[in-house]
């Protein structure tokens, strides 16, 4: 199961590398949101808001070491 702070329970460095690459960030973000049961958030990642959420994820990964979580889980 995915960790609450990074992609698939991977280390911070690996998650940061995945977040830097837009395609992997969009796919990993969508998969982790589906795993968390956040269907709308996953679909938003796969369509038009993917670029905006990629930038936000990247900034949050660098500054706070967490990917975007809209609701606490």
CNS distance restraints for C-alpha pairs under 8 A (distance, minus, plus):
assign (resid   1 and name CA) (resid   8 and name CA) 6.59 0.50 0.50
assign (resid   1 and name CA) (resid   9 and name CA) 7.35 0.50 0.50
assign (resid   1 and name CA) (resid  35 and name CA) 7.71 0.50 0.50
assign (resid   2 and name CA) (resid   6 and name CA) 7.48 0.50 0.50
assign (resid   2 and name CA) (resid   7 and name CA) 6.37 0.50 0.50
assign (resid   2 and name CA) (resid   8 and name CA) 4.02 0.50 0.50
assign (resid   2 and name CA) (resid   9 and name CA) 5.07 0.50 0.50
assign (resid   2 and name CA) (resid  32 and name CA) 6.62 0.50 0.50
assign (resid   2 and name CA) (resid  35 and name CA) 7.51 0.50 0.50
assign (resid   3 and name CA) (resid   7 and name CA) 6.70 0.50 0.50
assign (resid   3 and name CA) (resid   8 and name CA) 5.78 0.50 0.50
assign (resid   3 and name CA) (resid   9 and name CA) 4.30 0.50 0.50
assign (resid   3 and name CA) (resid  10 and name CA) 7.76 0.50 0.50
assign (resid   4 and name CA) (resid   9 and name CA) 7.73 0.50 0.50
assign (resid   4 and name CA) (resid  73 and name CA) 7.52 0.50 0.50
assign (resid   5 and name CA) (resid   9 and name CA) 7.66 0.50 0.50
assign (resid   5 and name CA) (resid  65 and name CA) 7.34 0.50 0.50
assign (resid   5 and name CA) (resid  66 and name CA) 4.91 0.50 0.50
assign (resid   5 and name CA) (resid  67 and name CA) 6.33 0.50 0.50
assign (resid   6 and name CA) (resid  10 and name CA) 6.43 0.50 0.50
assign (resid   6 and name CA) (resid  11 and name CA) 7.36 0.50 0.50
assign (resid   6 and name CA) (resid  12 and name CA) 6.77 0.50 0.50
assign (resid   6 and name CA) (resid  15 and name CA) 6.04 0.50 0.50
assign (resid   6 and name CA) (resid  65 and name CA) 7.83 0.50 0.50
assign (resid   6 and name CA) (resid  66 and name CA) 6.04 0.50 0.50
assign (resid   6 and name CA) (resid  67 and name CA) 6.12 0.50 0.50
assign (resid   7 and name CA) (resid  15 and name CA) 5.65 0.50 0.50
assign (resid   7 and name CA) (resid  28 and name CA) 6.70 0.50 0.50
assign (resid   7 and name CA) (resid  29 and name CA) 7.51 0.50 0.50
assign (resid   7 and name CA) (resid  32 and name CA) 6.88 0.50 0.50
assign (resid   8 and name CA) (resid  32 and name CA) 7.08 0.50 0.50
assign (resid  10 and name CA) (resid  14 and name CA) 6.32 0.50 0.50
assign (resid  10 and name CA) (resid  15 and name CA) 6.18 0.50 0.50
assign (resid  11 and name CA) (resid  15 and name CA) 6.15 0.50 0.50
assign (resid  12 and name CA) (resid  16 and name CA) 5.96 0.50 0.50
assign (resid  12 and name CA) (resid  65 and name CA) 6.85 0.50 0.50
assign (resid  13 and name CA) (resid  17 and name CA) 6.26 0.50 0.50
assign (resid  14 and name CA) (resid  18 and name CA) 6.27 0.50 0.50
assign (resid  15 and name CA) (resid  19 and name CA) 6.05 0.50 0.50
assign (resid  16 and name CA) (resid  20 and name CA) 6.18 0.50 0.50
assign (resid  16 and name CA) (resid  58 and name CA) 7.57 0.50 0.50
assign (resid  16 and name CA) (resid  61 and name CA) 6.33 0.50 0.50
assign (resid  16 and name CA) (resid  62 and name CA) 7.43 0.50 0.50
assign (resid  17 and name CA) (resid  21 and name CA) 6.78 0.50 0.50
assign (resid  18 and name CA) (resid  24 and name CA) 5.68 0.50 0.50
assign (resid  18 and name CA) (resid  25 and name CA) 5.67 0.50 0.50
assign (resid  18 and name CA) (resid  28 and name CA) 7.87 0.50 0.50
assign (resid  19 and name CA) (resid  24 and name CA) 6.87 0.50 0.50
assign (resid  19 and name CA) (resid  25 and name CA) 4.62 0.50 0.50
assign (resid  19 and name CA) (resid  54 and name CA) 7.40 0.50 0.50
assign (resid  19 and name CA) (resid  57 and name CA) 6.99 0.50 0.50
assign (resid  19 and name CA) (resid  58 and name CA) 5.82 0.50 0.50
assign (resid  19 and name CA) (resid  61 and name CA) 7.62 0.50 0.50
assign (resid  20 and name CA) (resid  25 and name CA) 6.98 0.50 0.50
assign (resid  20 and name CA) (resid  58 and name CA) 6.38 0.50 0.50
assign (resid  21 and name CA) (resid  25 and name CA) 6.02 0.50 0.50
assign (resid  22 and name CA) (resid  26 and name CA) 6.16 0.50 0.50
assign (resid  22 and name CA) (resid  51 and name CA) 7.72 0.50 0.50
assign (resid  22 and name CA) (resid  54 and name CA) 6.57 0.50 0.50
assign (resid  23 and name CA) (resid  27 and name CA) 6.30 0.50 0.50
assign (resid  24 and name CA) (resid  28 and name CA) 5.76 0.50 0.50
assign (resid  25 and name CA) (resid  29 and name CA) 5.70 0.50 0.50
assign (resid  25 and name CA) (resid  54 and name CA) 6.56 0.50 0.50
assign (resid  26 and name CA) (resid  30 and name CA) 6.09 0.50 0.50
assign (resid  26 and name CA) (resid  45 and name CA) 5.95 0.50 0.50
assign (resid  26 and name CA) (resid  46 and name CA) 6.61 0.50 0.50
assign (resid  26 and name CA) (resid  50 and name CA) 6.22 0.50 0.50
assign (resid  26 and name CA) (resid  54 and name CA) 6.78 0.50 0.50
assign (resid  27 and name CA) (resid  31 and name CA) 6.16 0.50 0.50
assign (resid  27 and name CA) (resid  45 and name CA) 7.90 0.50 0.50
assign (resid  27 and name CA) (resid  46 and name CA) 7.45 0.50 0.50
assign (resid  28 and name CA) (resid  32 and name CA) 6.07 0.50 0.50
assign (resid  29 and name CA) (resid  33 and name CA) 6.15 0.50 0.50
assign (resid  29 and name CA) (resid  42 and name CA) 7.08 0.50 0.50
assign (resid  29 and name CA) (resid  45 and name CA) 6.88 0.50 0.50
assign (resid  30 and name CA) (resid  34 and name CA) 6.18 0.50 0.50
assign (resid  30 and name CA) (resid  41 and name CA) 7.48 0.50 0.50
assign (resid  30 and name CA) (resid  42 and name CA) 4.31 0.50 0.50
assign (resid  30 and name CA) (resid  43 and name CA) 7.00 0.50 0.50
assign (resid  30 and name CA) (resid  45 and name CA) 5.71 0.50 0.50
assign (resid  30 and name CA) (resid  46 and name CA) 6.63 0.50 0.50
assign (resid  31 and name CA) (resid  35 and name CA) 6.20 0.50 0.50
assign (resid  31 and name CA) (resid  42 and name CA) 7.03 0.50 0.50
assign (resid  32 and name CA) (resid  36 and name CA) 6.23 0.50 0.50
assign (resid  32 and name CA) (resid  42 and name CA) 7.90 0.50 0.50
assign (resid  33 and name CA) (resid  37 and name CA) 6.24 0.50 0.50
assign (resid  33 and name CA) (resid  38 and name CA) 5.09 0.50 0.50
assign (resid  33 and name CA) (resid  39 and name CA) 6.69 0.50 0.50
assign (resid  33 and name CA) (resid  41 and name CA) 6.37 0.50 0.50
assign (resid  33 and name CA) (resid  42 and name CA) 5.11 0.50 0.50
assign (resid  34 and name CA) (resid  38 and name CA) 5.58 0.50 0.50
assign (resid  34 and name CA) (resid  39 and name CA) 5.57 0.50 0.50
assign (resid  34 and name CA) (resid  42 and name CA) 5.84 0.50 0.50
assign (resid  38 and name CA) (resid  42 and name CA) 6.27 0.50 0.50
assign (resid  39 and name CA) (resid  43 and name CA) 6.22 0.50 0.50
assign (resid  40 and name CA) (resid  44 and name CA) 6.14 0.50 0.50
assign (resid  41 and name CA) (resid  45 and name CA) 6.33 0.50 0.50
assign (resid  42 and name CA) (resid  46 and name CA) 6.55 0.50 0.50
assign (resid  43 and name CA) (resid  47 and name CA) 6.37 0.50 0.50
assign (resid  44 and name CA) (resid  48 and name CA) 6.81 0.50 0.50
assign (resid  44 and name CA) (resid  49 and name CA) 5.62 0.50 0.50
assign (resid  44 and name CA) (resid  50 and name CA) 6.52 0.50 0.50
assign (resid  45 and name CA) (resid  49 and name CA) 5.90 0.50 0.50
assign (resid  45 and name CA) (resid  50 and name CA) 4.36 0.50 0.50
assign (resid  45 and name CA) (resid  53 and name CA) 6.99 0.50 0.50
assign (resid  46 and name CA) (resid  50 and name CA) 5.92 0.50 0.50
assign (resid  49 and name CA) (resid  53 and name CA) 6.15 0.50 0.50
assign (resid  50 and name CA) (resid  54 and name CA) 5.94 0.50 0.50
assign (resid  51 and name CA) (resid  55 and name CA) 6.42 0.50 0.50
assign (resid  52 and name CA) (resid  56 and name CA) 6.40 0.50 0.50
assign (resid  53 and name CA) (resid  57 and name CA) 5.90 0.50 0.50
assign (resid  53 and name CA) (resid  68 and name CA) 8.00 0.50 0.50
assign (resid  54 and name CA) (resid  58 and name CA) 6.05 0.50 0.50
assign (resid  55 and name CA) (resid  59 and name CA) 6.23 0.50 0.50
assign (resid  56 and name CA) (resid  60 and name CA) 6.12 0.50 0.50
assign (resid  56 and name CA) (resid  68 and name CA) 7.12 0.50 0.50
assign (resid  57 and name CA) (resid  61 and name CA) 5.94 0.50 0.50
assign (resid  57 and name CA) (resid  66 and name CA) 7.93 0.50 0.50
assign (resid  57 and name CA) (resid  67 and name CA) 5.20 0.50 0.50
assign (resid  57 and name CA) (resid  68 and name CA) 5.48 0.50 0.50
assign (resid  58 and name CA) (resid  62 and name CA) 6.29 0.50 0.50
assign (resid  58 and name CA) (resid  67 and name CA) 7.65 0.50 0.50
assign (resid  59 and name CA) (resid  63 and name CA) 6.12 0.50 0.50
assign (resid  60 and name CA) (resid  64 and name CA) 5.35 0.50 0.50
assign (resid  60 and name CA) (resid  65 and name CA) 6.35 0.50 0.50
assign (resid  60 and name CA) (resid  66 and name CA) 5.91 0.50 0.50
assign (resid  60 and name CA) (resid  67 and name CA) 5.94 0.50 0.50
assign (resid  60 and name CA) (resid  68 and name CA) 6.80 0.50 0.50
assign (resid  61 and name CA) (resid  65 and name CA) 4.28 0.50 0.50
assign (resid  61 and name CA) (resid  66 and name CA) 5.01 0.50 0.50
assign (resid  61 and name CA) (resid  67 and name CA) 5.58 0.50 0.50
